[in-house]
Amino acid sequence: MQRRDPGAPVMCRKSPGIVVSKQLLRERLPYRPLWWRLLRGTEAFAYVLMAPAILTIAVVVLYPTLTAIDISFRRVDIYTPGSARGPFTLTNYARLFGSTAFWQSVQVTLSYMVISVAFALLIGFGTAILLHQRFRGRTLARMMAVLPWAIPPVVAANIWWWILDPSFGLLNWVLLKVGLIKEPVNWIISPGPALAAVSMVTVWKGYPFFVVMTLAGLQAIPQDLYDSAAVDGAGRLAAFLHITLPALRQILALATLLTVMWVFREFAIIWVLTGGGPMRATETLAIMTYTEAFAHFRMGVGAAVGVVTLVISTIASIIFIRQSRKEFY
Amino acid sequence: MKRQVHRAMLYILVTLVVGVLFFPVYWMLNTSLAAHDQLYVYPPRFVHPNPTLAAYVKVFRERPMVRWLLNSLIVALLSTGFSLAISVLAGYSLSRYRVWGSESLGYLLLASRMLPGTLLVIPLFVFMSKLRLVNTLWSVTIANITFVVPFATWMLKGYFDSIPRELEEAAYIDGASRLGALVRVTLPLSSPGLAATALYSAILAWDEYLFARTFLTTNSVWTISVGLGSFRGEYITFWNEVMAASLIGTVPIIFMFLLLERHLISGLTAGAVK
């Protein structure tokens, strides 16, 4: 929040027509010395309530994050706290930005995100439109369509690992039967299909969120809009294009942004299904952070990749906060 | 006539779409009921002629499933308990008071929620080994707090926002203290919200894989999600066992999900729609 000049007129929130001076408002409060406000007053109570949360976040989130940033600037393979810190160095970042693996990982992350989010959006939106119609058993159908959201990511990876099995898996059987492929695809062992496989599971876990959000958005559109459009002679398609879509624009943008950030950080699905392989074909930045630190035992490099993801997600968070302020306040 | 055709088409479309989307869950159930000699058959069987619970028996006999489930339950309860105790207070403060720093705390919590876990796990692992907490359930509980507290605080703030302030003011007039008003008036009124937040937090903790996989190295302290992730990389895969174990690990979540259904949206968007 930007600071305002204390004497500047402000709008009275309850009746927006009335403009009062903030100075005036303040003068009506009884004067309390600073110590009183800090120890006894409402403000003190507000701070006491916040204290456990602030303390917790400081200890388990902020301090570790700062440590991780620190590790990324040291030559560390396996970091032990208390041991003498190495000198400040940019080696990890130099090694990272000079390696092809990093840039390949950036590329993998981008394709994985775009494919997964786009399909989740399309499938989720379409399903929601369908389930918004009136029919018998609608509640059950909605429950069944949203259920994948509740399946633990590791379980989702296991189910799809079985469906994608090259010899006895269901997907290859269906695709062969329909004639889309001529011979079984080695989903998890060959690079291109592996990325597709990982995206499939992500889409399956991610589309229910779009269903729930779209349904909520659809319910909020007043029926009058459609009635008056019908009076004006608009067809169903026109009503969809000019009423439904604009009304859902905000909620879909929000859902997309949240899903993008979820996919960006996704670990369990990829790790269980492919472990980042084959030949780094599914190694997103999140997976690379982990592999460098815990499989190759190069915590410095791992932390450097992690800091890159931190910067990206911070930028996304800022965009997100700006956007949600603009659209939802 | 045209209307009936329309209806029929709608039902066919719904069955088709929901059928395909739901199919993997059915496939898990179907495979878990297959006998060993039914696994490697071509074409795949959509309904097994003689379903058996053999895979379930084998999974429980050969792996410490009960231990894993129990560990997950402990972690879920502890993470939810601690987080809720912290979040109820913070959520209430954010909802009712606007002091210097409230807004920053709100954004700090949002940012923590968006933090990549793969970055956080590196320093946390270092601290956990320093504190000799590796291979204990405490390590996972503490790590879970990093994402459950931000989430629960925002979700609870939303619920507190929906409870009118006037009720607390009435309590003040009757002589209640600030804390008294919170404990005796606001909390009882927001019990559905509290329950939903608790359920949601428990689901998050139950599903957690990254921290548990990293901090818990011997299989007697694994949580169920680590156990379920361990089938990969074994020499031979018996799909009926993988699916039986996965189904067992999912049942508690599905149960919680059904209880939560009405509150789903407030949880999914906690902190997003203000």
Boltz contact constraints between the chains, C-beta under 6 A:
constraints:
  - contact:
      token1: [A, 43]
      token2: [B, 99]
      max_distance: 6.0
  - contact:
      token1: [A, 45]
      token2: [B, 178]
      max_distance: 6.0
  - contact:
      token1: [A, 46]
      token2: [B, 93]
      max_distance: 6.0
  - contact:
      token1: [A, 46]
      token2: [B, 97]
      max_distance: 6.0
  - contact:
      token1: [A, 46]
      token2: [B, 99]
      max_distance: 6.0
  - contact:
      token1: [A, 49]
      token2: [B, 89]
      max_distance: 6.0
  - contact:
      token1: [A, 49]
      token2: [B, 92]
      max_distance: 6.0
  - contact:
      token1: [A, 49]
      token2: [B, 93]
      max_distance: 6.0
  - contact:
      token1: [A, 50]
      token2: [B, 90]
      max_distance: 6.0
  - contact:
      token1: [A, 50]
      token2: [B, 93]
      max_distance: 6.0
  - contact:
      token1: [A, 50]
      token2: [B, 105]
      max_distance: 6.0
  - contact:
      token1: [A, 52]
      token2: [B, 86]
      max_distance: 6.0
  - contact:
      token1: [A, 53]
      token2: [B, 86]
      max_distance: 6.0
  - contact:
      token1: [A, 53]
      token2: [B, 90]
      max_distance: 6.0
  - contact:
      token1: [A, 56]
      token2: [B, 86]
      max_distance: 6.0
  - contact:
      token1: [A, 56]
      token2: [B, 149]
      max_distance: 6.0
  - contact:
      token1: [A, 57]
      token2: [B, 112]
      max_distance: 6.0
  - contact:
      token1: [A, 60]
      token2: [B, 145]
      max_distance: 6.0
  - contact:
      token1: [A, 60]
      token2: [B, 146]
      max_distance: 6.0
  - contact:
      token1: [A, 61]
      token2: [B, 112]
      max_distance: 6.0
  - contact:
      token1: [A, 61]
      token2: [B, 146]
      max_distance: 6.0
  - contact:
      token1: [A, 64]
      token2: [B, 120]
      max_distance: 6.0
  - contact:
      token1: [A, 64]
      token2: [B, 123]
      max_distance: 6.0
  - contact:
      token1: [A, 64]
      token2: [B, 124]
      max_distance: 6.0
  - contact:
      token1: [A, 67]
      token2: [B, 123]
      max_distance: 6.0
  - contact:
      token1: [A, 68]
      token2: [B, 119]
      max_distance: 6.0
  - contact:
      token1: [A, 68]
      token2: [B, 122]
      max_distance: 6.0
  - contact:
      token1: [A, 68]
      token2: [B, 123]
      max_distance: 6.0
  - contact:
      token1: [A, 79]
      token2: [B, 126]
      max_distance: 6.0
  - contact:
      token1: [A, 81]
      token2: [B, 126]
      max_distance: 6.0
  - contact:
      token1: [A, 81]
      token2: [B, 130]
      max_distance: 6.0
  - contact:
      token1: [A, 127]
      token2: [B, 17]
      max_distance: 6.0
  - contact:
      token1: [A, 130]
      token2: [B, 17]
      max_distance: 6.0
  - contact:
      token1: [A, 133]
      token2: [B, 10]
      max_distance: 6.0
  - contact:
      token1: [A, 135]
      token2: [B, 10]
      max_distance: 6.0
  - contact:
      token1: [A, 141]
      token2: [B, 14]
      max_distance: 6.0
  - contact:
      token1: [A, 141]
      token2: [B, 18]
      max_distance: 6.0
  - contact:
      token1: [A, 144]
      token2: [B, 18]
      max_distance: 6.0
  - contact:
      token1: [A, 144]
      token2: [B, 22]
      max_distance: 6.0
  - contact:
      token1: [A, 145]
      token2: [B, 18]
      max_distance: 6.0
  - contact:
      token1: [A, 145]
      token2: [B, 21]
      max_distance: 6.0
  - contact:
      token1: [A, 150]
      token2: [B, 253]
      max_distance: 6.0
  - contact:
      token1: [A, 150]
      token2: [B, 254]
      max_distance: 6.0
  - contact:
      token1: [A, 150]
      token2: [B, 257]
      max_distance: 6.0
  - contact:
      token1: [A, 151]
      token2: [B, 250]
      max_distance: 6.0
  - contact:
      token1: [A, 152]
      token2: [B, 207]
      max_distance: 6.0
  - contact:
      token1: [A, 152]
      token2: [B, 225]
      max_distance: 6.0
  - contact:
      token1: [A, 154]
      token2: [B, 209]
      max_distance: 6.0
  - contact:
      token1: [A, 154]
      token2: [B, 225]
      max_distance: 6.0
  - contact:
      token1: [A, 154]
      token2: [B, 228]
      max_distance: 6.0
  - contact:
      token1: [A, 154]
      token2: [B, 229]
      max_distance: 6.0
  - contact:
      token1: [A, 155]
      token2: [B, 246]
      max_distance: 6.0
  - contact:
      token1: [A, 155]
      token2: [B, 249]
      max_distance: 6.0
  - contact:
      token1: [A, 155]
      token2: [B, 250]
      max_distance: 6.0
  - contact:
      token1: [A, 158]
      token2: [B, 242]
      max_distance: 6.0
  - contact:
      token1: [A, 158]
      token2: [B, 246]
      max_distance: 6.0
  - contact:
      token1: [A, 159]
      token2: [B, 24]
      max_distance: 6.0
  - contact:
      token1: [A, 159]
      token2: [B, 28]
      max_distance: 6.0
  - contact:
      token1: [A, 162]
      token2: [B, 239]
      max_distance: 6.0
  - contact:
      token1: [A, 168]
      token2: [B, 40]
      max_distance: 6.0
  - contact:
      token1: [A, 170]
      token2: [B, 44]
      max_distance: 6.0
  - contact:
      token1: [A, 173]
      token2: [B, 43]
      max_distance: 6.0
  - contact:
      token1: [A, 173]
      token2: [B, 44]
      max_distance: 6.0
  - contact:
      token1: [A, 212]
      token2: [B, 264]
      max_distance: 6.0
  - contact:
      token1: [A, 216]
      token2: [B, 265]
      max_distance: 6.0
  - contact:
      token1: [A, 254]
      token2: [B, 272]
      max_distance: 6.0
  - contact:
      token1: [A, 261]
      token2: [B, 114]
      max_distance: 6.0
  - contact:
      token1: [A, 265]
      token2: [B, 116]
      max_distance: 6.0
  - contact:
      token1: [A, 267]
      token2: [B, 118]
      max_distance: 6.0
  - contact:
      token1: [A, 267]
      token2: [B, 210]
      max_distance: 6.0
  - contact:
      token1: [A, 268]
      token2: [B, 209]
      max_distance: 6.0
  - contact:
      token1: [A, 272]
      token2: [B, 229]
      max_distance: 6.0
  - contact:
      token1: [A, 272]
      token2: [B, 232]
      max_distance: 6.0
  - contact:
      token1: [A, 286]
      token2: [B, 116]
      max_distance: 6.0
  - contact:
      token1: [A, 286]
      token2: [B, 118]
      max_distance: 6.0
  - contact:
      token1: [A, 289]
      token2: [B, 118]
      max_distance: 6.0
  - contact:
      token1: [A, 290]
      token2: [B, 118]
      max_distance: 6.0
  - contact:
      token1: [A, 293]
      token2: [B, 122]
      max_distance: 6.0
  - contact:
      token1: [A, 299]
      token2: [B, 122]
      max_distance: 6.0
  - contact:
      token1: [A, 302]
      token2: [B, 122]
      max_distance: 6.0
  - contact:
      token1: [A, 303]
      token2: [B, 122]
      max_distance: 6.0
  - contact:
      token1: [A, 306]
      token2: [B, 119]
      max_distance: 6.0
  - contact:
      token1: [A, 309]
      token2: [B, 116]
      max_distance: 6.0
  - contact:
      token1: [A, 310]
      token2: [B, 119]
      max_distance: 6.0
  - contact:
      token1: [A, 313]
      token2: [B, 114]
      max_distance: 6.0
  - contact:
      token1: [A, 313]
      token2: [B, 116]
      max_distance: 6.0
  - contact:
      token1: [A, 317]
      token2: [B, 111]
      max_distance: 6.0
  - contact:
      token1: [A, 317]
      token2: [B, 114]
      max_distance: 6.0
  - contact:
      token1: [A, 328]
      token2: [B, 273]
      max_distance: 6.0
  - contact:
      token1: [A, 328]
      token2: [B, 274]
      max_distance: 6.0
